[in-house]
Structure formats: C-alpha cells, structure tokens
C-alpha cells in the first residue's frame, strides 16, 4: 500500500480535511484493514480524506472507521486522463503537437483572436476560486486553495476588460480541480482555451495530471471523450472521514 499525505508539519488542524488527505493504492487488499488501523499510517483523531482509484478500498475503510468511531461519507466520480502517445504526434525536437486538440474544439472567434488572455493564477486569485468552488466557501478551503496556488500551477482566462472569468487549479496529487466559468461566458470555448494552454504547459514541464467529473455531467463527459481524453473504468473514489466527536 502507498499512503501519501501532506507534510505532517502541515497537518496540524484536526478539522482541516482538505490538507489532511491520503492517497492510497494497494496490491494486497487483504492487508489493507491492518494497515489502515495503524496510527502510524493514518491519524484517526483528525478529519481527513482518502482518495484512490480502487473501489474495493471502501469495505476496509468503513470497517476500520466504525471501530474508530469515525463517520464516512463516500463519493464516486468518473476519472479522466490523457494518453499523449495516442492523441498527439511528437516532432523531431521532442515537442508535442497540440494543434489537433485546438482544431477539434468549439472555441469562439473572440478567443481565437486573442481578446481573451490566458494567464497563470497566483495566490491573489484564491478568494475568487474558493468562492465558486462547490467544496469550498469556508476559511479552511481558502487556506487550502492558497496553498495549491503557491505550489502548483493554476490556469485562467481574462475577458477583454482583463477580468478573470474562467479557471482551473492543480492540487497536491496533480489532479486538476476547482474548474469554473462565470455564467455569462459559458459555452464560449474559454475552458477549452485553458485546456489547450494548460496541457501544453504540463506536457512541456513533464507534469502528470488527471481529473474527475461527476457522473451526472453527461454532456461534459461526452465532450472530453470526443477530444481525446480517456475515461478510466476504475473511477475516482473519495472517502471523507470525520470523527464523530466533530460531527
């Protein structure tokens, strides 16, 4: 089993389930229950998350949680990644040609003409991102968003008045999340513009990435599949664990 978490120096707030996050993959499921129960592996006195791509983690997590008087809330979504070797051709100098992606998109003419400027986000954008993040909107999530923007890339688009209108942020596991576009500018290709520039940057820097989408967002899932993203059948799984003393 591999259990990765934020630095113990960062995991000081027992109620901060954003920072207190573990990522688990196990090759021997029979050993999972014993490993999870160990306080050296997981601090069960805190609120925390366990994320993974194996649904069979759930039984052991729920069993150990019950023995520790910890409440578990489970979420499953669709997991996506991008197989660069299949989707894009590589030139002789090693650079990946991303034009196929942009040609297959529905970016509007304004975006193509450059009236909508692509930017990298920084910590100054944390408040806006947190305000529109479904899992955010609180002080702990704001701190977490700030941390992500200080240490990982975030990508955005400015409108002609240079106001931020669309964005995504990379988290500590190299997952792309917190995506949002203000209603006025939806379905105008701004997220595709972010995708084009963001993917180009991540590939050039050799940074792996993935993301997940709620199962009920069928239109979005179909679009991602159409432009070359691969839907992984294992799915993405989240177990939010909260000691009952905090419930």
N, C-alpha and C positions, 0 to 999 in steps of 0.2 A: 504494500500500500504506500502511496505517496500522499502525504498530507502537508500542503503548503499553506502558510498563513502570513499575514502582515508581521513585521518585526514585533517581537514581544514588547519592545520599547513603545510601540505604537498602540498595543492592545491594553491600554490602561483603563478605559472606560467600560465598565461591565454592561452598560446598556447600548453600546455602540456596535450594533450588528453589522454595520457597513464595513468597518475596519476589521472587526473580529470575524474573518472569513477564512474557511478552509476549502481547499480543492483536493478532491480525492479520486484516485483511480486505483483499483485493486485487481490483481490477477488471481488471488486465492480468497474468494468470498467467505470461505469457512473461517478464516482468521479475522474477519472484519469486526465482529462483535467484541472480541477480546481487545483488539487494538483501540477501538473507539472508547471503550470503558476506561482506558488508561488516562489518568490526569496528565501524564507526560505528553500525550498526543493532543488532547482537547481539554480546554478549561471549561468544565460543565457549570461553573458558577457564574459564567457570563452569558449574555445573549449573543448569539453568533449565527452564521450561515454556513452550510455545507453545500458546495456546488460540485456537480460532476456530470458525466455523460453516461453513467450506468444506472439504470432504473433499479437494478437489484440491490443497490445500496440501501434502499428505503426500509426494508424489513429490519435490518440490524440497527439502523439509526433510530427507528421508532421503538424498538425493544430496549435499547440502552437508554434512550431518552426517558422512557417510562420508569426505569429503575432509578433514574437520577431526578425524578420529579420535574421534568422539563417538557414543555408543550412544543409540539412540532407542527408547523404549517408547511404544506408541500405545494410546489408549483412545477408544472411541466410545460415546456415550450418547444418550438421547432428550432433545431440547431443548423446553422449555415456556415460553410467555409468556402474557399475559392481554390480550385485546383489550377494553379498558374500554368503548369506544364501542358494542360489540355486546352485552356482558353486562349492563351496568348503565345505568339511566336517570339522567340528571343533572337535579337540581332547579333551580329558577329562580335560586337563590343560588350555583350552581356546585358544590355538594357532591354527591359521588357516593353513590347509594343502594346500600349493600352488603347489605341485608337479604335479597335474593334468594339470595345465597351462603349465608348462615347458615340459611335455611329449607330449602335443599337438602341440608344436611349431616346427619350422624348424631350430632351432639353429644349426650352423655348428659344426663340431668336434673340431675346434680350440677354440671356445667359451666354449664348454663343458669341455675341458681340462684345462681351466683357463688361457690360453695365453692372453686372452682379459680381463683386470681387470676392475671390476665395482668400481666406485667411487662416492662420493658426490661432487657436484660442489660447488664453493665458488665465491666470488666477483671477483677474479682474472680471472675467465673464462668469465666475462661479455662481453668483447670486441669480443671474438670469437663467442659467442652466438648472439650478436647484428649484427655482420657482415653477418650472414647467416639467420637471421630472416626476412621473407618476409615483415613484418610490421615494421621492424626496420631500421637499417642502417643510423641512424642520432643521434645527440647528446642527444636529449630528450629520445629517446628509449634506448640509452646506460645507461643513468641515471636510467631509469625505470628497466632495466634488473639487474643492480647492486643492486637496492633496493630489487627486488624479491630474488636475491641470498643471500642477507644479512638476510632476514627474513623468507624465505620459502625454502623447500628442492628442490634441483636440482640433477638430476642423470645423470651419464655419463659412457662411456666405453673407456678405453685406449687400443690402439693396442699393439703388443709385444714390440714396441720401446717406449711405455709409452707416446704416443701422443693421445690427446683427439680426437676421431673420430665419436662419436655419443652421443646425449644428449637430455634431456627434462628438462623443468623448470616449477615449480608451481608458479602461480600468486596469487594475494591477495584474490581472490574469491575461492581458492582451485582448480582452473582449471589448468590442465596440458597442457602447450603450448610450442611453440618455438622448437618443435622437429626437429632434423636434423641429418643426417648421411652423411659423406663425400662420394662422388660418388664411390670411389674405394672400399668401404666396404659395399655398399648397397646390400640388399638381401642375407645377410650372418648371419642373426639372432641377430645382435647387438642390435637393438631396442627391440627385444623380451627379450634379457638379461636384458636390462634396465627395461622393464615392469615387469619382474619376481622379481627383487630385489627391484624396486621402490614400487610395490604393496605390497610386504611383509612388507616393512618399514612402509608404510602408514597405513596398517591394524594394525600392532603392536602398532603404536602410536595413533590409532583411529582417523586418519585424513581423513575426507571425501574428495572425489575427483571426477572430471568429466573432459571430454574434448570434443572438437568438431572437425569435419573433413569436409573439403569441399565436397559438394555433388558430384562433378565430379570425386572424387577419389574412384571409384567403387571397385577396387581391394583391397584397404586398408580397406574399409568398410566391404567387404565380409570376410576378414581375421579376423577382430575384432569380427564380429558376430560369426564366427566359433569357436573362442576360448573362448566365453562366455560373451563378453561384450553386453550390452543391448542397442539397438538403440531406443531412445525415440521419439515417433511420433511428439511431440510438436516442436522439432528442437531447435536450438540455434540462437538467433537474436541479431544483433548489429546495433545500430543507432549512427553513428558518426556525431556529431552536431558542426558546425563551424559558428560563427557569420560572416555575410557577409563582415564586415569590415576587416576580416582576410583572406578572400578568394582571 
